[in-house]
Amino acid sequence: MFRVKFTNSNDAPIFVQVDPWAGLYKLCKGDEIEFAANGNDKELLFDVEEHNDTRIVTLWNSDEYFVVREGRPVHWKEFPTNVSE
């Protein structure tokens, strides 16, 4: 299982995008978010890129990802993005 955690210590918000699903999450100062994914029959591969205020996590060989809340993975479809807040 792949797990990655992002924390924003900047005064300005940052955004974390999870591809290929284009899930987008806004982190204000002090916010933290963790993602988890399982690989399928092939090895799970990932890449993290940083573009100004956006971090892009790209996952290969995974059919889904989860947002970890209180130590429990929640399927991304059940965890709404918070970009419009």
Buried (B, 14 or more C-beta within 10 A) or exposed (E): EBEBEBEBEEEEBBBBBBBEEEBBBBBEEEBEBBBBBBBEEEEBEBEEEEEEEEBBBEBBBBEBBBBBEEEEBEEBEEBEBEEEE
